[in-house]
Amino acid sequence: MLAGNATIGGHPAGEWSVFVNGTRSQGPPDTVVLHPKEEIALVQGTAPVPVPATYTFPANLDTPVP
């Protein structure tokens, strides 16, 4: 959880944006709820164009680990 004077990579958390499946998440980074197989982009400063929106995950990620 990021609170108070929290930083990510030495930068204040407020300088970061979070994109989920290519869409900017509203609110601070620590409020983003993560779900399996979503494309998450943490951006410090100006976002790239386009922001990554998809990722092809390997098929074996659904295989339980013994």
C-alpha positions as CSV (number, residue, x, y, z in Angstrom):
1,M,0.0,0.0,0.0
2,L,1.3,3.4,-0.9
3,A,0.6,6.2,1.6
4,G,2.0,9.4,2.9
5,N,5.4,10.0,1.4
6,A,5.4,6.7,-0.6
7,T,7.6,6.3,-3.6
8,I,7.9,4.0,-6.5
9,G,11.5,3.7,-7.9
10,G,12.4,6.9,-6.0
11,H,9.6,8.9,-7.5
12,P,6.6,10.1,-5.5
13,A,3.6,7.8,-6.0
14,G,1.6,10.8,-7.2
15,E,3.8,11.1,-10.3
16,W,2.7,7.6,-11.5
17,S,-0.3,6.5,-13.6
18,V,-1.7,3.0,-13.9
19,F,-3.2,1.7,-17.0
20,V,-5.3,-1.5,-17.0
21,N,-5.8,-3.1,-20.4
22,G,-4.9,0.2,-22.0
23,T,-7.3,2.3,-20.0
24,R,-6.0,4.8,-17.4
25,S,-7.2,3.9,-13.9
26,Q,-8.6,6.8,-11.9
27,G,-7.1,7.4,-8.4
28,P,-3.8,6.6,-6.9
29,P,-1.8,3.5,-7.9
30,D,-2.5,1.7,-4.6
31,T,-6.3,1.6,-5.3
32,V,-6.0,-0.5,-8.5
33,V,-7.4,-4.0,-8.1
34,L,-5.4,-6.6,-9.9
35,H,-7.0,-9.5,-11.8
36,P,-5.4,-12.4,-13.5
37,K,-4.2,-11.9,-17.1
38,E,-4.7,-8.2,-17.2
39,E,-2.2,-5.9,-19.0
40,I,-0.9,-3.5,-16.3
41,A,1.3,-0.6,-17.2
42,L,2.9,1.6,-14.6
43,V,3.8,4.9,-16.2
44,Q,6.0,7.6,-14.6
45,G,5.5,11.0,-16.4
46,T,4.1,11.1,-19.9
47,A,2.4,7.9,-21.1
48,P,3.5,6.2,-24.3
49,V,1.2,6.3,-27.3
50,P,-0.3,3.8,-27.5
51,V,-0.3,2.4,-23.9
52,P,0.0,-1.4,-24.0
53,A,-3.5,-2.9,-23.9
54,T,-3.0,-6.6,-24.5
55,Y,-0.5,-9.3,-23.8
56,T,-0.5,-12.9,-25.1
57,F,0.0,-15.0,-22.0
58,P,1.5,-18.5,-22.3
59,A,-1.1,-21.2,-22.3
60,N,0.6,-23.0,-19.4
61,L,-0.2,-20.2,-16.9
62,D,-3.5,-21.9,-16.1
63,T,-1.7,-25.1,-15.0
64,P,-1.6,-25.4,-11.2
65,V,1.8,-25.5,-9.6
66,P,2.3,-28.7,-7.6
